[in-house]
């Protein structure tokens, strides 16, 4: 019944207003409706294009900002490395300065005493290792004949391989082709020294700034901490304070753990080199032990001192023992000691650590390998306390199943 009433009402309306319900008016209304739909679709399409262009522009800005940051890190290499090394040393000396404060020493005096002890220790170690290196260089000519014989044998073998390869790859044409000869001037000592003077002067200048930076970081620690926290809004200051505290604990545990592992590796290496009869075993053992802590490259660098000192002295059996002991010690340190002592505090993804080592080594060279782990550890802590970056923090870290 309702449908019939509605149809009757429509017919009655058509009889009262025949023009409005004429076919032409119906076509006009249909056309206007299509125009409205097309205009709405055009507005939506323009809005989507605008959003896409804005998104592409923001991505381009992020990429350009990242390139600019990488460029600044590369250009400010000396300043950044010097500052970060000073920060690490300040964390090392902070417990000693705190102990001086507990026995009623003013903090500036305690910091001065701690920095003075650090400088004296560094100077004594430099003097000791320099004397040992000079003594080793003086004793090295005694083994020159054995070294020369070993190099001659190696050169003879390489010459045979080269001649056999040349005979296989030689052209069948008769006669020998003339070889071009290029005469080069041997670089003089003065030219080599002058070429490296600029870099050496910059490094010495940077090292001379480190004690002053460490002293002011220790004396102004409380002020810098409170000032850094006050940079954030009031509602985020507690989180900022906790973040700085966790970064401080992470860096301190990283330094102490590496120092402990380095002492263990140095002790074991010294005992092994002494048992093999390598000269200056106490000097080479310390170098090999601490150099072995450098990720990935450490095992190769740790092999150089004992092998260089053992040329012409140790036989093939002892060379094999050196290789086995150094490589085995490095594997044990990196897979057992390092995760137990240092890894529990950092909780970093091994893939992320590898990528960070590659990146910072590319930016800062050898110092980048040393500073890469604390830098990525601090980045993870910051991401853990920022809500919008927690996903990145989870990606940088280790999952629960891998921790177990």
HELIX and SHEET records of a PDB file:
HELIX    1   1 UNK A    2  UNK A   16  1                                  15    
HELIX    2   2 UNK A   23  UNK A   75  1                                  53    
HELIX    3   3 UNK A   77  UNK A  102  1                                  26    
HELIX    4   4 UNK A  107  UNK A  140  1                                  34    
HELIX    5   5 UNK A  141  UNK A  143  5                                   3    
HELIX    6   6 UNK A  144  UNK A  169  1                                  26    
HELIX    7   7 UNK A  189  UNK A  219  1                                  31    
HELIX    8   8 UNK A  221  UNK A  230  1                                  10    
HELIX    9   9 UNK A  234  UNK A  236  5                                   3    
HELIX   10  10 UNK A  237  UNK A  275  1                                  39    
HELIX   11  11 UNK A  281  UNK A  291  1                                  11    
HELIX   12  12 UNK A  298  UNK A  309  1                                  12    
HELIX   13  13 UNK A  316  UNK A  332  1                                  17    
HELIX   14  14 UNK A  333  UNK A  337  3                                   5    
HELIX   15  15 UNK A  338  UNK A  338  1                                   1    
HELIX   16  16 UNK A  339  UNK A  343  3                                   5    
HELIX   17  17 UNK A  344  UNK A  346  1                                   3    
HELIX   18  18 UNK A  350  UNK A  364  1                                  15    
HELIX   19  19 UNK A  366  UNK A  385  1                                  20    
HELIX   20  20 UNK A  387  UNK A  389  5                                   3    
HELIX   21  21 UNK A  390  UNK A  396  1                                   7    
HELIX   22  22 UNK A  400  UNK A  403  1                                   4    
END                                                                             
